[in-house]
Amino acid sequence: MNLSLTSLDWIVLTVVMVGSLSFGLYMAYRKNAGENSKNFFLGGRSIKWPVIGASLFATNIGAEHLVGLSGDSYRYGLSAGSVELTCAITLGFACAILFPYYMKNKIYTIPEFLELRYNRMARVFFSGLMLVISVMTKLAFTLFAGALVLNSILGWDVMTTALYIGIIVAIFTIIGGFTAVAYSDTIQVVLMIIGASIMLFIGLDKVGGWGGLMEKAPEMMTIAAPYDDPVYPFWGILATAFYAGIFYWGIDQVNVQRVLSAPDLKQARWGSMFAVFLKLFPIFLFALPGVIAFALFPGELSGEESKQTFVLLLNKLLPSGLRGLMLAALMAALITSLIAVLNSVSTLVVRDFVVEFRSSISEKKQVTLGRIIILLVTFLGIGATYLVYKNEEGLYKYLQTISAYLVIPVFPAIFFGIISKKVTLKGAAYSVVVGVILATIFVIDQLIGAEAGKQIFPFLHYKLTLNFGYRGLWAEFLITGVLFGVSAFTKKTAPEKLEKTTINYKMAVAKFEGISDWRLHLGILSLITLFLYIWLS
């Protein structure tokens, strides 16, 4: 099913995309993005909260996210969007526990913080791990999924599309650095929200409003799937927020780099709360249209065909011109995800490897190296995309699985390394080893299939161990036990390290600052989230 586009659609698409990217480059020029490493990698640490929040949201919403969520909602109902409402938990924890120590130590990368808490080896290991994750999963996934979406919508060749998109995005990131990334994200978030809102309201009108939707598809309108649901169990999704979600929003370099660009902790927290606010909308903007499509066109798509839900909505609901706007929103989602990864990877390489082992390198050379690395990483990502393309059934599934399970081994060492002075280097090392073993078992079980998995790993095939959310939760309990168990019998961390990197529980709680206090914002957003959970359950 290809999308029907008119000349007006192409004009709208071109004007909107060129305009948003040009704005990002203009802001980069105004703020001298290439002047030094702080400007190039972190926007001079001068990015204010609205831009931080919008950039966090844009980085999260990729093309495959926008298209995939409507497709899964057509197939499974609103439960497909349940994870979208966990940001009050994940960013709440990150703002309270993680971000203060990142900002206090003025770091460029999360691995840099690990050196302060543990040692240089921990920094190199985690930075290398993040590079592999970023190139082999984030970059490859985003390029492949985006190209695949455009192939299904417009009929463009997958690898040719991936190549051109990769090169265009690389050139944009090389020229503008983080500043161009952050400000273009802001414009593109507006595009995504406007485009998706138009499609939502037209769809609701066609289906007879909220009441008509409840009448036509009542079973699809609940966000809380049963605990033993094989795809989106409510409690499994909620459990995932407490480790994978906190890792994603509070430890993953691609996301946290937006927070590190803030001039101070207050702006970082405000930006994060703005992102929590924006994340209240995807359940309606991206998931609900899938249910609307199910109500309006029942039986038109079945099984894997549900991936075409987005195209079905565009063709059936939107007039000429608006289809171009919505396609621009889709392209915006694809581009913002890619430029976020490229900028973050170049930061990791330059700051954690080049500067770490050659501290005398000049600021200008750091920027030049960052630009060269962006280009090299782009071609590595395109190569990884080709591997995914040629092995779609095997390797793509493998890479998806790896990316999902890689957060399990390292999360406890970082999270509890900040909240507890009792955690030691050896405790962290042993916990990561145990975590890698568990993650490997999970990956093997998923790759060999359900029947073989039941024979080899029967303990993974019960109602509360089958879904990723539950598996990860039990694994994190075990890994955390190892972390504190080994730490209790090994050499304690030097007090001077702990002073800068762990919570001091003797300090008084910060004075409440009234309407500007981020804790008030989090409380209000949490109540709204709770209301949405209850309303949609």
MARSERO-411804 format. One record per residue: residue in one letter; x, y, z of N, C-alpha, C in turn. Coordinates in pm, whole numbers, plus 32768, in hexadecimal, padded with zeros to 4 digits. Atoms other than C-alpha are relative to their C-alpha. Layout:
% MARSERO-411804
AXYZXYZXYZ
...
This chain:
% MARSERO-411804
M80547F8A80008000800080008059807D8000
N7FB07F87800A80AB81407F887FAC807C801B
L80437F847FE2805582A17FF27FEA80527F81
S80207FAC80747FA8837C7EF0802280918020
L7FD47F767FE8805984CF7EE17FEB80567F85
T80117F9F806D800B86037E10807680618001
S7F977F99800580EC87247DA97FFC8058807D
L800D7FAE7F88806387EB7ECE80407FBC8078
D7FC3804B7F9280CE86D97FBF8098800D7FFD
W7F6E7FF8800D823286DF7F388032808C801F
I7FD87F757FE18240885B7F4E7FFF80178097
V80097FF17F6F81CA885680B880717FB78046
L7F9680517FC582BE87408110808780467FF2
T7F7D7FC2801A83E787F4807080128081804F
V7FF67F7F7FBA839C894C810280107FEB8096
V7FFD80177F6F836188C5826180877FC7802C
M7F82803F7FD9849987EA826B8077805E7FEE
V7F927FA28018858488E981D17FFB80718067
G800F7F947F9F84F889F582B880307FD8808B
S7FDB802A7F788526892D83FB80977FE8800B
L7F7080197FFD868888BD83A4804F80827FF3
S7FBE7F7E801086E88A1C83357FFF804F8082
F80087FBB7F7F86728AA78481806B7FCB8060
G7F9A803C7FAA875489B28538808C80307FDB
L7F7C7FD1802D88818A16846580148094801E
Y7FF77F727FE188338B878495802280168093
M7FE47FF47F7188318B5E8610808F7FD28020
A7F76802D7FED89788A9B85FB8063806C7FD7
Y7FAA7F93802E8A128BBA8536800180728066
R80097F927F9F89948CBD8630804D7FE1807F
K7FC280257F828A228BFB8757808D7FC67FEF
N7F76802B80198B738BA786B380147F6D8028
A8001808D7FD98B378A2F86C580887FBC7FF2
G7F81804380168C9189D38642807680428045
E7F927FB37FC28D5A8AC1871E80557FAB805D
N7FB680577FA48DBB89C088267FAE7F83801D
S804080817FE88D63886688A97F7F80108050
K80797FEC7FB08C6688E789A87F8D802E7FA8
N80687FD2805C8BA7899D88967FD37F937FA2
F8020806380668BBA8881879B7FB57F88803B
F803A80797FC78B62876088847F8A801A805E
L80687FE67F9D8A82880B89867FBD80887FEF
G80427F8080178A08894F88E8802E806D805D
G7FCB7F9B7FA58AEB8A1889CD7FC77FF9808C
R8048800E7F808A2689948AFA7FA680798019
S80577F8A7FF389338AB08AB87F727FE57FCE
I808380238035880089F48A387F9880088070
K80657FEA7F9886C68A598AF87F967F928000
W805A80717FE585B289798B7C7F9D7FDF7F90
P805F802A806784B189918A5F80437FAE7F90
V7FB78045806A85B689238961802E7F768031
I7FD580817FC7863B88128A487F8C7F9D8000
G807580587FFB84DF87838A7E7FD27FD27F77
A80298022808984848791890E80647FA07FC1
S7F998056803A85D086F188AE7FFB7F73803B
L801180847FC385A085D689A97F8B7FB57FBF
F8076803D803D844785938918801C7FD77F6F
A7FE5801C808D84BD85A887AE80617F8B7FF0
T7FA0806E800585E284BD87F27FBA7F7B8017
N8049807A7FE084EF83BE887F7FA37FD37F91
I80668023806483EE83CE876780427FF47F76
G7FC7801880858483832F862F7F937FDD7F9B
A80628022806A83DE82DC84E27FBF7F7A801C
E803780857FE583B8817185467FA280058079
H80557FEC7F8B831D81E8868E7F7880367FD4
L807A7FC0802E821E82C785E37FA97FA07FAF
V804A805D805581BD81BF84E47FDD7F80804C
G8012807F7FBC81E9808D85C07F968004806C
L80617FF67F938111810C86DD7F707FFB7FCB
S8087800880397FE1814085FF7FE47F727FCE
G801180898030801B7FE885647FE37F9E8071
D801680597F8F80347F3986B47F7B801B8044
S80817FDF7FC47F047FF387357F8D7FC97FAD
Y8064803E80587E3B7F7B86067FF17F6C8023
R7FFC80907FE77EA17E1B86687FDF7FDC8091
Y800C80257F737EA97E2287E67FAF80638054
G80487F9C7FB37DEC7F5B8850805C80638045
L7FB57F957FBE7E5A807C892E806E7FCC805C
S7F9780377FA97F2D7F918A068089800C7FBF
A7F817FEE804680387FBA88F8804380828026
G7FC77F7E7FDC8066811E8972801680128096
S7FF77FF37F6E807480D28AE780898031802F
V7F797FD67FD881ED81078AF9801480977FF3
E7FF17F6F801581BE826E8A837FE08051807D
L80297FB77F88812B82CC8BD480567FDF807B
T7FA980227F8E8251825B8CAA806A806A801B
C7F957F9D7FF3832383978C88800180498086
A80027FC27F7C82AE84298DD180567FAF8062
I7FAC80587FAE835982FD8E728092800E7FD8
T7F76800A802E849182EE8D9C804C8084800C
L7FBD7F7E7FF884E6845F8D7C7FF7803A808D
G80077FD67F748472849A8EE280777FCB804E
F7F8B803C7FBF857B83A88F62808280407FCD
A7F877FC7803A867D84358E73801B808C8035
C7FF27F767FCE863D859D8EE3802880028094
A7FE780007F7186468543905380887FC58024
I7F8C804D7FD5876C845390598079800F7FA3
L7F8F8007805D884184568F1D803280897FD3
F7FD77F82803D884185B18E82804E805D805C
P7FB17FA67FAA88BE86708FB780957FE17FFF
Y7F7280267FFA8A0585AB8FB1804380107F78
Y7FC97FE380858A3385C98E3A802080967FF5
M7FF07F6F800D8A0487428E4B806B80348061
K7F9F7FD77F9C8AD487678F87808F7FED7FCF
N7F798021802D8C0186C68EDF801F80337F73
K7FEA7FC180838BD787828D9280357F9E7F97
I7FD08066805D8C0086448CC77FCA80177F73
Y802E8001808B8BE286208B4D7FB77F7D7FE1
T80398084801F8B8D84AC8B4F7FE37FB58082
I801F80547F8D8AF683AD8C3E80777FA88026
P7F87804C7FDA8C2F82CF8C2A80648054804E
E7FA77FA77FB58CF283FD8CA97FDA7FFF8095
F802C80087F768C2083EF8DE5802D7F7C8040
L7FD880837FCA8C72827B8E0D80937FFE8028
E7F747FF77FD78DE382CF8E18800B80458088
L7FFE7FBA7F7F8D9E83BF8F367FD07FA48070
R803980587F988CD082B88FF280527F818014
Y7FB7807F7FF58D9E81818FA3809280127FD5
N7F777FEB80338ED581938EC37FFC80117F69
R7FF87FE6808F8F5081D38D617FCE7F897FAF
M802C8077804A8F0F806B8CF47F687FFB7FF4
A80937FFD80058D9E80908D4E7FD180627F95
R80237F9C80658D9181C78C7480137FC97F74
V7FE1803480868E3681218B487F9F7F907FDB
F805A8070801B8D5F7FE78B687F7580317FDA
F80897FD380188C14809F8B7D7FF780557F81
S80007FAF807A8C7181978A6C80047FA77F84
G7FFA805E80708CD0807889857F7B7FBA7FEB
L8082804280088B8A7FC989D87F98805C7FC1
M805F7FA180378AC18103898C8019801B7F6C
L7FE17FEC808E8B78813088417FC87F8D7FAC
V8034807580488B1F7FCD87D77F6780077FF8
I80937FF57FFC89B47FFE88457FD1806B7F9E
S802C7F8E8050899D814E8796800B7FE57F6A
V7FEA8016808F8A2F80E286477FB37F867FCE
M8037807E803089B87F7A862D7F6A7FF18019
T8091800C7FE8885C7FAD86BB7FB980837FE3
K80497F82801087EE811A86DA800A80357F71
L7FEE7FC680858886819785947FCC7FA37F93
A802C80608064884A805A84CD7F687FF28000
F8092800D7FF586E5803385507FB980777FC4
T80467F87802B8687819B8511800A80137F69
L7FEF7FF68091871881A283B27FAC7F987FB7
F8048806C80448684805283547F698012800C
A80907FF17FEB8530808F83F17FC980767FB3
G802D7F8A804A851781EB835B7FFA7FE67F6A
A7FFD8020808F857E817082027F927F9D7FDC
L806980648018848D804B82217F7680437FFD
V807E7FB77FFD83718136827D7FEC804D7F7E
L800A7FB3807C83BC821681517FF07FA47F87
N80138063806B83D280E080767F6D7FD57FFA
S808B802D7FFF8278807080E67FA080707FDA
I80597F8F801D81E681D080C2801280327F71
L7FE37FC08080829482507F89803C7FA27F98
G7FC68060805D832F81197EEF809480167FE5
W7F717FE780158495819D7F0E80517F858028
D7FA6806E7FDF85AF809C7F1080398013808D
V7FDB7FF77F73860E804D8078808F80318013
M7F747FDC7FE7878B805F8065802580857FC1
T7FE57F7D803D879481867F767FCB806F805A
T803B7F9E7FA586AC8243806180568010807E
A7FAD7FFB7F88878181E681908083804B7FE6
L7F827FBE802488BD825C80DE7FEE80987FF8
Y80167F708012883083B0807B7FDA80458083
I80287FC57F80878A83F181C98078800A805E
G7F8A80007FAB88C883908281806080707FDD
I7FA17F99802C89A1847B81B27FC9808D801E
I803D7F7C7FE788AD85A281CB800580228094
V80027FE87F70888B857D8343808E80158035
A7F747FEF7FD68A058557836D8034808B7FE0
I7FD27F7A80298A4A869882AD7FC2806A805C
F80457FA27FA789478752837E80408001808B
T7FC7800A7F7A89DD86D284C5809080338003
I7F757FD280098B4387198455800680988001
I7FFF7F6D800A8AF0888384037FD080408082
G80427FB97F928A0E88DA8526801C7FD1808C
G7FE780327F7A8A7C87FE86487F817FF38053
F807180187FA7899E87D587787F9980707FF9
T805E7F8F800389058932875C7F9A7FF07F90
A805B80158071887488EB86037FA17F8C801C
V805280747FDE87F8879B86817F8F8028805E
A80637FDE7F9A8746882C87B17F94805D7FCB
Y80647F9E802F869D895187027FAB7FC87F8E
S8053803E8069862F888B85D07FA07F9C803E
D805B80597FB685A0878A86C57F83804B802E
T806F7FB07FCB84C8889E87587F96801A7F95
I805C7FE7806E843088F986087FBB7F807FD5
Q8037807D80338400878F85A67F9E7FC08063
V8064802D7F9E834A873D86EC7F7B80457FE4
V807B7FB78022824D884C86917FBF7FC17F85
L803480408079822B87AA85397FBB7F7C801F
M803880837FDE81EF865185CC7F7B800F8048
I80797FEF7FB180EB86CD86C37F8E80387FAB
I80687FC68057802F87A385C47FCD7F997F9C
G8028806380648031869584B87FAE7F8F803B
A8048806F7FC17FC7857E85A47F79802D8039
S807F7FCC7FC87EBC865A86487F96800C7F94
I80607FF2806F7E1986A684F87FC77F787FDA
M802E808680257E0B853584A17FA67FC6806D
L805280327F917D8284E185FC7F74803C7FFD
F80837FBF7FFA7C6885E285F27FA97FDD7F87
I804E802B80767C008588848E7FCD7F728016
G8028808B7FE67BFC841984F47F917FF88067
L806980007F997B2F845E862E7F7B80307FC7
D807A7FCD803F7A37852585607FBF7F937FAA
K8033806980597A15840784667FC17F8C804E
V802F80757FB579E2830185757F8D8021805E
G806F7FD87FAA78DC83CB8632802C802B808A
G7FCF7FCE7F8079B3845C8747802B7F90805D
W7FD280627F9E7A2E83B088827F947F96801C
G806C805E7FE878D8831588BE7FF27F9A7F90
G8008805B807278CE8284876180717F9A8000
L7F8D80597FFB7A2881F2878F7FEC7F95806C
M801A80607F9479C7815188DB7F957F9B7FD8
E806B8059802D789380BE883480337F9C7F98
K7FD28055806D794A8034870480747FA38027
A7F8C80537FDD7A877FAF87AE801B80078095
P7FEE7FF37F6E7A547F9B892980757FAF8035
E7F9680587FCF7B497E7B8953808C80367FE1
M7F7E7FC780277C5F7F4B88B08023807D804F
M7FF07F7E7FC07C35807A899280367FF9808E
T7FC5800B7F7B7CE07FF98ACA80987FFC7FF6
I7F6F7FF980017E4980458B1A803F7F928057
A7FCD80617FA07E697F3A8C277FE17F717FD4
A800F808C80287E967DE48B87801A7FA7807A
P7FED805A7F8D7E8C7CB78C7780947FE6801D
Y7F7480157FD77FC97C628D3980467F947FAF
D7FC3806B804C7FFE7B2C8C637FF280137F68
D80057FE2808F7FC97BD88B12808B7FEA7FC5
P7F7B8020803680E57B578A33804980757FC0
V7FC17F91804981247CA689878010807D8056
Y7FFB7F837FB380CA7DD28A637FBD7FF08089
P803B800D7F7B80807D5E8BC8801480818050
F7FF77F7E7FBC80337E958C96806C8001806C
W7FA080027F9280FF7E2F8DC7808D7FE67FCE
G7F7B8015803B821D7DB68CEE803980807FC7
I7FD57F7F8037822B7F058C3A8027805F8070
L7FE27FA97F8F821F7FBC8D8680837FD88044
A7F8380307FC483387EE38E118078802D7FAE
T7F927FD9805A840D7F338CE1802B80908017
A7FE07F727FEB83F880A68D3380688012806C
F7FA87FEE7F8E84BC806F8E7480907FD67FE5
Y7F73801A802085F57FEF8DC7801F802A7F71
A7FE37FDB808B85EC80048C4B7FDB80917FE6
G802C7F778015852B814C8C55805E8066803F
I7FA37FA57FBD860F81F38D5380867FFF7FB8
F7F848006804E873B81788C8D7FF280547F81
Y80137FBB807F86AC82008B48800180978012
W800F7F707FEF865283598BCD806D803D8058
G7FA27FC77FA0875B83808CDB80917FD67FF2
I7F778032800C889282C18C6A802E7FF97F6F
D7FDE8009808E888882978AEF803580877FCE
Q7FBE7F84802A897883988A5C7FAD804F7F9B
V804B7FBC806A889783E789317F95805C803C
N80687FAE7FC0878384678A16803A80638064
V7FCE7FAD7F93884984ED8B3B805280767FCB
Q7FB37F908037892185C78A577FAA807E7FF5
R80597F8C800587F186AA8A337FFD80468088
V80017FC97F7987EB86D78BAD808580428023
L7F7A7FCB7FE3896487108BC2801880867FBD
S7FEE7F808047893D88388AD47FC48075804D
A803F7F967FB1887E88FC8BDF80698051804B
P7FA07FAF7FB5892E8A1E8C8D80067FDD8094
D800280247F7288C7899C8DE47F987F928017
L8059806E7FDD8804888D8E987F6D80297FF6
K808B7FD2800586C889608EAC7FC97FF87F72
Q802B8006808D86B289838D307FF77F6F7FD1
A8002808E80268703880F8D087F817FBD8033
R8079803D7FC885E787AD8DEE7F8180387FC1
W80747FC6804484EF88A08D537FEE7FC27F75
G8007803D8085854688188BFB7FCD7F728006
S802E808A7FF0851186B68C767F6B7FFA801E
M80907FFC7FE183BD87108D067FAD80257F84
F80457FDF807D835E87AC8BB97FF87F847FA7
A8003807E804D83BD86618B147F967FA18037
V806980547FC382DD85A78C0E7F7680307FD2
F807F7FC7802F81C386948BAE7FE47FD77F6F
L80128024808E81FA86548A397FE37F6B7FEF
K80148090800C820184DC8A757F767FD3802D
L808C80227FE2809984EA8AF07FAE7FF27F80
F80507FF7807A8029851B8986800C7F8B7F9D
P7FF7806C806480B083F288B87F937F978008
I806C80627FF57FA4830B89437F87802B7FAF
F80707FCB804E7EA683EE88988029801E7F6F
L7FD77FD480867F6F8471876F802E7F8E7FA6
F7FC5806A80528018832F86FE7FBF7F788013
A803E80827FE87F65820987A37F6A80027FE0
L80917FFA80167DF78277879B7FD97FFD7F6C
P8024800C808E7DF682A8861D7FFF7F707FCE
G8004808D80267E44813586007F7E7FBF8026
V808380357FD67D0980E186C57F92803B7FA8
I80617FC1805B7C4781DA85EF7FFE7FB77F7A
A7FF8804A807E7CC2812684B87FBC7F78800C
F804080817FE77C517FDB85507F68800F7FFF
A80907FE97FF97AF6806E85927FC580257F78
L80327FD280827AD38110843B800F7F987F93
F7FE1805F806C7B6F7FFE8368801D7F75803A
P7FEA80837FC27B417EB38425801C7F957F98
G7FE0806F80597BE07D888381804F80257F84
E7FB77FD780797C927E58827780937FD98008
L7F7580297FEB7DE57E05830E80007F8D8065
S7FFA80707FA17E3E7CBE83BA80917FD88016
G7F79802E7FDF7F747C3E846D806A806A7FE5
E7F907FA7801F80B47CD783E87FD780767FA8
E80317F9280547FE87DAF82F87FDF807C8053
S80217F8E7FA97F987E8B8426806E806B7FFE
K7F947F9F800F80E97F3283E57FDB806F7F9E
Q802B7F9E806380367FE882CB7F92805D8034
T806B7FAE7FC67F40809083BA801680957FE6
F7FE07F7280137FF081E2839E7FE0802B7F71
V801A7FE1808D7FDC81D982217F697FFF7FE5
L8091800A800F7E6F816D82337FBC80808031
L803A7F867FC77E1D82998311801B80797FA6
L7FDE7F8E80557ED4838E82317FAE80007F80
N804A8009807E7E2B831080F57F6A80158012
K80917FFF7FEE7CCE82F281867FCB807F8043
L80327F927FAE7CBA841E8270802D808A7FD5
L7FC77F7B80157D9D853982027FF4802F7F6F
P80057FC780887D68861D80D6808B80287FD0
S7F827FD2803A7E7B86967FEE80358078804D
G7FC27F947FB27F6E877E809C80197FD3808E
L7FF080337F777F2E86EA81F4804F7F7D8000
R7FAE807980097FC285A1817D809480267FFA
G7F777FCF800780FE866381288032802E8088
L7FDC7FD37F7A80FD87008284801C7F89805B
M7FED80757FAC80D685AE832A807D7FB37FD9
L7F858041802E81EB851B8255807A804F8030
A7F957FAC7FC982C2864482C280167FDF8094
A7FF480267F74827785E4842B80497F7B800E
L7FBD8082800182E5848183DD809580107FE4
M7F747FE68021842884FC833C804780468074
A7FC77FBA7F8C846085E2846780237F9C806D
A7FE780657F9A844284B98553807C7FAD7FDD
L7F8D804E802C853F83F58485808280508011
I7F867FAF7FFF863A85118469802C8022808D
T7FDA7FDB7F77862F857D85D680407F8B804A
S7FC580767FC08678841A864A808D7FE87FCF
L7F7C8019803A879F83F8855E80678067802C
I7F9D7F9A7FDC8846854485A980237FF88094
A7FE380117F7288278500871E806A7F958015
V7F9F806E7FF388E583B786FA8089802B7FCD
L7F7F7FD8803A89F484488618804A8061805A
N7FBF7F9E7FA98A39856F86FC80347FBF8080
S7FD880417F838A488492883180757FA17FED
V7F92805C801C8B2C838E87938083804D7FEF
S7F867FB180138C2684988727803180378086
T7FDA7FD17F7A8C208522888C80447F92804F
L7FC580717FB98C6883CA891E808F7FE47FD1
V7F7C802180378D8D838888358066806B8025
V7FA07F937FE88E3184DD885C801F800E8095
R7FEA7FE47F728DFE850A89D380317F87804F
D7FDC80757FB18E2583A48A4F807A7FB57FCC
F7F8C804780358F3B832B896B806F80617FD6
V7F987FA580328FF1844888BA8035805A8071
V7FD67FA27F968FF7854B89D580337FB58079
E7FD8804F7F8B9017843F8AE180917FD27FF7
F7F7880348010915983B98A4F806080647FBE
R7FAA7F96803691DA84FB89B17FC58087802C
S80427F8E7FC3917086128A98802F80877FC9
S7FCB7F8280329245871A89E97FC1802E7F7D
I803B7FDE80819172871988AB7FAF8082800B
S80417F7D7FFB90ED887588577F6A7FF67FEA
E80917FFA80108F8088DC88577FD87FF57F6D
K801F800380908F7F891486DE80107F747FC7
K7FEA80888032900F87B9869F7F947FA18034
Q806E80527FCB8F05872087807F84800E7FA7
V80747FE780578DF787C186AA80147FBF7F78
T7FE2803C80828EA2875485677FF57F688006
L800980917FEF8EC585F085E87F6E7FD58010
G808E801F7FEF8D5985F486557FB87FFA7F7B
R80407FFE80848CF1864D84F3802B7F8A7FAA
I7FCF8074804B8DCC854184577FBE7F808032
I803C80787FC48D41843E85497F6D7FF47FD7
I808C8003802D8BDB849F84EE7FF77FC17F75
L8002803680888C2A8453838280207F6B7FFF
L7FDA808D7FFB8CD9830A83D17F917FAA803D
V806A804B7FBC8BC7829A84BD7F857FF27FA7
T80718008805D8AC082EA83B780117F8B7F9F
F7FE8806F805E8B6181F982C280017F788048
L800A807B7FB28B8680F483D57F6D7FDC8017
G808F80177FEC8A14811F841F7FBB7FD07F81
I803A802C808089BC80FB82AE80287F6F7FE6
G7FD3808B800F8A907FBC82A67FB17FA38059
A805180517FA589D87F3683D87F717FF47FCE
T80868002803B88907F9583307FF87F997F8F
Y7FFD8062806E88F67EC582017FFB7F718036
L800480857FC389347D9782E37F737FDE802E
V808B80137FD687DB7DC483777FA67FE67F87
Y80518009807B87467DED821B80107F757FC0
K7FE78080804287E97CB081947FD67F898055
N8024806D7FA7878D7BE382C57F8880288054
E806F7FC07FB986407C7B831F7FC27FA68069
E804480587FA285AE7B4B83C780587FD98076
G7FA8802D7F9686E27AE4848C8047806F804A
L7FAB7F9D7FBF87D07C0084D07FB08071803D
Y80517F927FCA86C67D0A84FF7FC57FD98087
K803880307F82861F7C3A8608806E7FF6806A
Y7F8E800D7FA587737BF486A480278087803B
L7FD67F7C7FD387D17D6486B57F96803F805C
Q806A7FCD7FAA867E7DC2874580097FC4808C
T7FF880477F8186A67CBD8853807780308051
I7F877FD27FBC88097D2688A67FEA808A803D
S80137F777FCF87A77E9588C87FA380038079
A806080037F9286877E3E89AF803F7FCB8081
Y7FC980417F8B87537D628A9A8084803A8032
L7F7E7FCB7FD7889C7E248AA57FF8805E8078
V800A7FA47F8F88167F198BA680007FB78085
I8010804A7F8287E07E078CA980837FF6804F
P7F8780157FAF894D7DC28D0D8039807F8040
V7FB87F8A7FD289C27F2B8D3B7FAC80608055
F80537FA07FB888987FDE8DD4801980038096
P7FEE7FFA7F6F88C47F758F4380838042802B
A7F7F7FC87FDA8A367FD38F4D800080987FF9
I80047F6E801089EA81358ED57F9B803D8061
F806B7FC77FAE88A281768F8A80227FF78095
F7FE380117F72890580E390DB808A80368024
G7F7F7FBF7FE88A64816C90B27FF08091802A
I801D7F767FD989C782C490DE7FB680058085
I80547FF57F8888CD827791F3803C7FB8807A
S7FC680487F8F89AF819A92CA8098800B8002
K7F6F7FFA7FED8B0F81D19351803B7F758015
K7FCF80887FE68B26805B9399802B7FB67F82
V7FDE8042807E8B477FFD9229809480167FE0
T7F717FF9801E8CB17FAD91CC80197FDD7F6E
L7FD9801F808A8D6D7F8290857FF07F6C7FE3
K800A809180178D837E0790AA7F6E7FD38001
G808F80217FFF8C137DF291047FBF80227F7B
A80357FD680828BBF7EB48FC8802E7FA27F91
A7FC88057806A8CA57DDA8EF37FBC7F778001
Y803E80847FF88C167C918F717F6C80067FD8
S808E7FF580248AB17D0D8F4B7FEE800B7F69
V80077FF480928AF37D6B8DE080177F787FBF
V7FE4808680378B857C0F8D9C7F847FA7800D
V807A804F7FEB8A517B678E347F9180307FA3
G80657FC7805989747C548D6F80147FD77F6F
V7FE2802A808A8A227BFF8C277FD87F6E7FEB
I8026808E800A89EE7A8A8C6C7F687FF27FF4
L809380068005887A7ABE8CAF7FCB80367F7C
A802D7FC5807D884F7BA08B81801A7FA17F8B
T7FDE8061806988FD7A9A8AA77F9A7F8E7FFC
I8066806A7FF8880B798E8B217F7C80317FC4
F807D7FC8803586E37A728AD28005800A7F67
V7FF17FEE809187687ABC89747FF87F797FBA
I80018086803D87A7794C89267F737FC78000
D808980357FF5864D78EE89A17FA5803D7F96
Q80577FBD806285A879F088C080237FD67F72
L7FD6801E808886757995878E7FE37F717FD5
I8016808C80278645781D879B7F6D7FDD7FF3
G808F8018801084CA783B87A97FC27FC5807D
A804980267F8783BF77E488A7800D7F6C8021
E7FFF80917FE683C17668887D80867FD38037
A7F7A80267FD18539763C889F801F80448085
G7FE87FB77F848541774589B07FC27FBB8078
K804380477F92844976828A8580507F87802C
Q7FB180767FE0852B75518A7180808023804A
I7F7C7FDE7FCA867376018AC37FF5805A807B
F80117FA07F9285FD771D8BA67F6F80008031
P808E80077FD884B076A88C3A7FD9806A8065
F801E7F9C7F9984CA77A28D5A7FDE80897FC5
L80217F81804284A178BD8C5C7F777FFF7FBE
H807B800C804C835678408BD87F847FED8059
Y80777FF57FAC8261788A8CEE7FC0808A7FE9
K80487F83801A816279A48CF0804E807B8030
L7FB87F8E7FC882407A838DC6809580007FDD
T7F757FFC803083867A388D10800880047F68
L7FFE80088092831D7A2E8BA3801780887FBF
N7FF27F7B803B83007BA38B5A80838041802A
F7F837FBB7FE484387C7C8B477FFB80518081
G800C7FAC7F8983B87D638C5880157FB28080
Y7FF180537F89839D7C4E8D59808C7FC48008
R7F7A803B800084E17BA58CF3806880668031
G7FA07F987FDA859F7CE98D137FF680228093
L80127FDD7F7485097D328E6980427F99805B
W7FC280687FAC85707BE18EFE809880027FF0
A7F707FF9801786C67C038E5E803E8073804F
E7FCA7F8C7FB986F77D5C8EF680057FE68097
F7FFC80247F72869E7CD69051807C7FAC801D
L7F8D80597FEC87A77BC7902C8084804C7FF0
I7F857FB2801988AF7CB38F9C801A80618073
T7FF17FA37F90886F7DB090B1802D7FB6807D
G7FD380537F8F88967C9A91B380957FE37FF8
V7F718019801589E97C42911E8050807F8019
L7FBC7F7F7FF08A4A7DB39114801A80208093
F7FEF7FDF7F738A0F7DE9928880447F91804F
G7FC080717FBC8A7D7C8A92EE809880057FF2
V7F707FF980178BD57CA9924F80398080803D
S7FD07F817FC88BF47E1692B980167FF78097
A7FF6800A7F6F8BC47DB1942580837FC1802D
F7F8780487FD98D017CDD941F807B802B7FB0
T7F8E7FCF804F8DE87DAC93428029808B802D
K7FC57F817FD78EBF7EE393697FA180757FE5
K805C7F8F800B8DF2801B93A78036806D7FA5
T7FDB7F9380598DF2814292BB803780758051
A7FC27F8E7FBC8ECC826D93187F98806D801A
P80637F997FDC8E01837C93CE7FFD80777FA0
E7FFD7F8C805A8E75848E92DD7FB47FE57F7F
K8050802480768DD583D091BB7F6B80088021
L808C80067FD88C8F83A092777FC6808B8016
E80307F7A7FE28C79850E92DB7FC480457F87
K802D7FBC807A8C4B858091717F9B7FB07FB0
T804E8055805B8B88845A90E77F8C7FB68041
T806F80477FBF8A9383D591EA7FAD80608055
I805C7FAD7FB2896B845D92AB802F800E8091
N7FE57FE57F7389B184FE93F97F7A800D8048
Y808580037FC38880849E94C47FF5805C807A
K80027FA57F8E88E5858A95DE7FDC808F7FD9
M80217F79802F88A786BB95067F69801A800E
A808D7FDC7FF487638774953F7FBD7FFF7F77
V804C7FFE807D8654875694387FF780907FCE
A80037F79803A865A887E93497F7C8045801F
K80777FB27FDF8567899293A87FA080067F8A
F80657FF980698420899392E87FFB808C7FC3
E7FF57F808046842A8AA891E17F7D802F7FC2
G80817FD3803382B98ACA919B7FE17FCD7F75
I8032802B808282278ABF903F806F7FD87FA0
S7F918021805983808AA48F9D80487F7F8028
D7FBD80787FCE83E3896E90657FDF7F877FA8
W80158072805B8414883D8F857FB17F908045
R8049806A7FB88386875C90977F6A80167FFA
L808E7FE180138239880F907E7FD37FD67F75
H802080258089823E87DE8F067FF27F677FF4
L800480928006828D866B8F327F837FCB8045
G8078802C7FB88173864690307F8280117FAC
I80757FE68055807386E48F467FFD7F9F7F8A
L7FF7805A807480EC86178E1B7FE67F6F8029
S801880897FCF80E584D98EEC7F6B7FE98018
L8090800C7FEA7F7A851B8F507FB57FF57F7B
I803F800980857F1C85568DE380167F757FC5
T7FE0808680337FCE84138D847FA97F978043
L8053805F7FB67F1883548E967F6F80077FD2
F80897FEE80317DCC83E58E217FEF7FBB7F78
L800A803D80857E1483748CBA80027F68800A
Y7FFB80917FEC7E6F82168D327F777FCC802F
I8081802C7FCA7D2981FD8DF87F92800F7F97
W80677FE480667C5482998CE580047F9B7F8E
L7FF1805780757CDF81B78BD4800C7F6D8025
S7FF6808D7FD47CDE80758CA37F787FBC7FFA
